[in-house]
Amino acid sequence: MRKWLLLTAAILLEVTATLSLRGALDHPALYVLVVVGYVGSFTVLALVLRAGLALGVAYGIWGASGVALTAVLAALFFGDPLTGVMGIGIALVIAGVLCVELGAQSAQARHAREEGAPS
């Protein structure tokens, strides 16, 4: 559970930094939040890996969630376009991450069975 909470924090920090990057174009003081957000995100992502989440799963979820949240929130905050095609793309990214997660779970289960089998 801890690793998932950490991953959520890493995602939120990354999205905050990215949105702040856009906001900093008009309000340069937000560059501080950009730096803090990105440094914090990568630091927490390292803690996620240390907690035992596989790199492919952690990075996939972090990246895909960041893309999806940033697109939706940029549409809300900045009026960026969010078209039906973009929505389909976001759905495909999410589906891809789910496939990676399911594959990782399957591999872990198989590995556990192999380790538990008598030699």
Backbone hydrogen bonds, N-H to C=O, Kabsch-Sander energy under -0.5 kcal/mol:
donor,donor_aa,acceptor,acceptor_aa,energy
5,L,1,M,-1.9
6,L,2,R,-2.5
7,L,3,K,-2.2
8,T,4,W,-2.2
9,A,5,L,-2.1
10,A,6,L,-2.5
11,I,7,L,-2.4
12,L,8,T,-2.5
13,L,9,A,-2.5
14,E,10,A,-2.1
15,V,11,I,-2.6
16,T,12,L,-2.3
17,A,13,L,-2.3
18,T,14,E,-2.4
19,L,15,V,-2.8
20,S,16,T,-2.3
21,L,17,A,-1.8
22,R,18,T,-1.4
23,G,19,L,-2.2
24,A,20,S,-2.5
25,L,22,R,-1.1
26,D,23,G,-1.3
27,H,23,G,-1.8
30,L,27,H,-2.5
31,Y,28,P,-2.0
32,V,29,A,-1.4
34,V,30,L,-1.9
35,V,31,Y,-2.3
36,V,32,V,-2.6
37,G,33,L,-2.6
38,Y,34,V,-2.5
39,V,35,V,-2.6
40,G,36,V,-2.6
41,S,37,G,-2.5
42,F,38,Y,-2.4
43,T,39,V,-2.2
44,V,40,G,-2.7
45,L,41,S,-2.5
46,A,42,F,-1.9
47,L,43,T,-1.6
48,V,44,V,-2.0
49,L,45,L,-1.9
50,R,46,A,-2.3
51,A,47,L,-1.9
52,G,49,L,-1.3
53,L,48,V,-1.7
58,A,54,A,-3.0
59,Y,55,L,-3.0
60,G,56,G,-1.7
61,I,57,V,-2.6
62,W,58,A,-2.6
63,G,59,Y,-3.0
64,A,60,G,-2.6
65,S,61,I,-2.5
66,G,62,W,-1.9
67,V,63,G,-2.3
68,A,64,A,-2.6
69,L,65,S,-2.9
70,T,66,G,-2.3
71,A,67,V,-2.3
72,V,68,A,-2.2
73,L,69,L,-3.0
74,A,70,T,-2.5
75,A,71,A,-1.5
76,L,72,V,-1.8
77,F,73,L,-3.3
78,F,74,A,-2.0
79,G,75,A,-0.8
80,D,74,A,-1.7
87,G,83,T,-2.2
88,I,84,G,-2.3
89,G,85,V,-2.3
90,I,86,M,-2.6
91,A,87,G,-2.4
92,L,88,I,-2.4
93,V,89,G,-2.3
94,I,90,I,-2.4
95,A,91,A,-2.5
96,G,92,L,-2.5
97,V,93,V,-2.2
98,L,94,I,-2.3
99,C,95,A,-2.1
100,V,96,G,-2.1
101,E,97,V,-2.6
102,L,98,L,-2.8
103,G,99,C,-2.4
104,A,100,V,-2.3
105,Q,101,E,-2.5
106,S,102,L,-2.2
107,A,103,G,-2.3
108,Q,104,A,-2.3
109,A,105,Q,-2.3
110,R,106,S,-2.4
111,H,107,A,-2.5
112,A,108,Q,-2.4
113,R,109,A,-2.2
114,E,110,R,-2.3
115,E,111,H,-2.2
116,G,112,A,-1.7
117,A,113,R,-1.1
